[in-house]
Amino acid sequence: NVKYGRDKRKFVCCSTMETENVTKQPEGEYTLKFQLPNARYVEIVRDTLNVDSEISGHQLTRKITAEDNNTLVVNFQSDNIKLLRTALTGFFASLSLVLKTIEKFGKH
């Protein structure tokens, strides 16, 4: 889980891993959960990132959903680990941009 919170008008990211909540996933599958400040942030991030499909759609799948009110869930699946790593890197860059845009232009 990755939690975002405000600290002096900037997003602070802290990753937490609890071993009792970790479930074994098949090789080539990676699921990320982000707790965002509210449901509106989750909706904006989900809708913005769902616009672009993955370039290698036949080799990689990405599913972005909402869980609870403020949790964004992103699931990647691919048999090609290198492609999976590249997709994750690109996703984090896009997520960072969306969150910075919300922070800069969103109403508080």
Secondary structure, DSSP 8 states (H G I E B T S, - for coil): -EEEEEETTEEEEEE---GGG-----TTEEEEEEE-SSHHHHHHHHHHHHSS--TTTTTEEEEEEEETTTEEEEEEEES-HHHHHHHHHHHHHHHHHHHHHHHHHS--
